[in-house]
């Protein structure tokens, strides 16, 4: 390979740095704006606030439609937490069957599972809404959580199947010789060994559910049940262009959980995307 | 009880011969135990809703009265007389076919540059990746509306170069491009996939090319790109499917109606308006199937063309 000259390397480094700055400038600007008094936000292009205040955070936290952001965060965490549990249980069970068991119509069922990953949600949206409406689940968390317990996010099945296939089969056979059935092999050997896939699933379920707007929006109209995302929209509707500082402050708070997850699990996250190609 | 369960399960698996029932049950009972949650989900939340949606697409249905069979009326109206539908299709196609290539070119370019080795690789990778993590959230859509608004920092930045301020989100000729920029901004995740792919290319390919006197560009076009075509293809298909279904940014930036002048009326936004504000559930179902057909046509076309340009190692 050709050796790069030091000048070229330094130039490349600087260009990448400028690119990185442009990429995160909007985020930094929002952070800095959230710390400025309302009247200053659109006066300064620079990032460093000439006057720092937490007023926007206090004002924003008061929330909208009679509930504070404490309620909205609690709701978001309930929906996200239960979605993670649902996905982990249902997807790992199905993944074990596809990766380790032999059964009738396996190829067909696998194809159906794989196909459902690419299926646009629109073609099931309306009948699902009608069904949940008939069950009187609209304005409860159930339409957002229950499907996760039935492995509707088949993408994670696929991810786990790929992972389980990499676990040596000798381990299963040794356990079988010791008298373990499939349930024990699954719960004592495979599940603990697929921890990276479990964590990846948990992270992406967290991020997707946290960021989700559309399904929360159609199923939750009662402000008491609003998640952080819905509350931001409610806030935007209620205040219009008048309270950008508070708006930005709550937007920043809404991004913090994802950001913490990113920092904590960066390595697994990037490996997860790299090996499976998820968003 | 058990016999009953057996029958149910057998029916589930489409068993025709009763005589072989016992053997089939023994072969499948364990798998069934593991697959039941997923199978219920597949049947109750995917397959039956798909059939129902197909049926509804041929009816007039408002959620309060029984569906009324109208044959192909919904489809005919959509394709021949609904100007907003045509507009939404146009907007979405433009978004997909400008936004996705732009996003992938940026992802590819940066992956190649980063892969050549640079100090602080993991730091750069992280910073470039963050927007694709946060990008789909509503908070970012709100931020975008501000950035490209009249008072936004984009105008302040452009004024340095003497470009007159404009409310880019309120101008129908530019509003869609702010959404396309938002999509391109999220190039981090395909970039990470490209980076992983680049690491898989054997270095001896480059070494022998160097011996043959190949330059940087020859190597890029004769080795890197051909070797990465499966990943380019994969990214293209996935991002295409995602982009066709975009909703949140258009909803927020287009002020809930796809404005100004329907310039950001995404397909899914129009479908939402039809289904959940006008309660034309049948009409919206027909829209869902047309979208499926459009996505299937384009991915099908990609798969067909893939034979010509995607290079798989034998």
Interface residues (C-beta under 8 A of the other chain):
Chain A: X1 X2 X4 X9 X12 X13 X16 X19 X20 X23 X24 X26 X27 X29 X30 X42 X45 X89 X90 X91 X93 X94 X96 X97 X101 X102 X103 X104 X105 X109 X112 X113 X116 X118 X119 X120 X121 X122 X123 X124 X125 X126 X127 X128 X129 X130 X131 X133 X147 X149 X150 X151 X152 X154 X157 X182 X183 X186 X207 X210 X211 X213 X214 X218 X229 X232 X233 X236 X244 X247 X248 X250 X251 X252 X254 X255 X258 X259 X262 X266 X270 X273 X274 X275 X277 X278 X279
Chain B: X13 X14 X24 X27 X28 X30 X31 X32 X33 X34 X35 X37 X38 X40 X41 X42 X44 X45 X46 X48 X49 X50 X52 X53 X56 X63 X110 X113 X114 X116 X117 X118 X119 X120 X124 X125 X126 X127 X128 X129 X130 X131 X132 X133 X134 X136 X137 X138 X139 X140 X142 X143 X144 X146 X147 X151 X152 X153 X156 X157 X185 X189 X192 X193 X195 X196 X203 X206 X207 X210 X216 X234 X235 X238 X241 X242 X244 X245 X247 X248 X251 X252 X268 X271 X272 X275 X276 X281 X284 X285 X287 X288 X289 X291 X292 X295 X299
